[in-house]
Amino acid sequence: MATWREDDNSQPVTGLPPEWGRVVIPDSPAELASESRRVRRELRWAARRRRWTGNGSLFRSPFAILLITLVLALSSLFSMVGPLGRAPRSADPADADLSLTGVTLTDDLGRSVRIGQHLPAAILILDTCACAQLAASVTGAVPAGVAVLLVGRTTPTASGPGIRLADPAGLVRTRAGAGAATADKATVVLLDNTGRISRLVPATVSIDEFQADLLALHP
């Protein structure tokens, strides 16, 4: 509270509680301007402190703690689930030729043979049998212009007519998705003229299982 000189024109106010001290009301209200500004400034600061104190108590409440915990838990869950729901990435140009048409094998003379150079084709994978009768049946039934490729871990020289190719790494079986070889049976893969697999027979010894699809192939 402002003090006032004894020789000014201000008039003391009497009848107030003694603990208030000496209160003087000046004749000119302008003399109270600075005092009123200080009081308003202190009131504003006090109001701000009350608001901040109230907000702090909100964040310390059990409900707020539970809410924050829930938000953090959901954020962690979405970060783990998010990648699972993403769309598969588009094929990289370096992976564009993972089909059978890009597989290069070796013939009985040691020359490289790319499967894509012989389309359409009937491929007989002969890892566990010579299957010479099946190879002869396929060679005699294929339409003109359709290649017959006889593929084994080594060149299948005892398997009848056809283009004999060695596939020591088993690339044809793997890329065709044919699964493990079955003892004494051949795996048949039919490729159309675009290189697409039109029929896959994982294990067979008879042309009857795929002859209709074989006859449907055309250059």
PyMOL commands that set and color helices and strands:
alter all, ss='L'
color gray80, all
select helices_A, chain A and resi 18-20+29-59+62-85+93-95+100-102+115-117+132-141+171-176+207-209+211-215
alter helices_A, ss='H'
color red, helices_A
select strands_A, chain A and resi 11-12+24-25+104-107+112-114+121-125+147-152+163-166+186-191+197-204
alter strands_A, ss='S'
color yellow, strands_A
deselect
rebuild
show_as cartoon
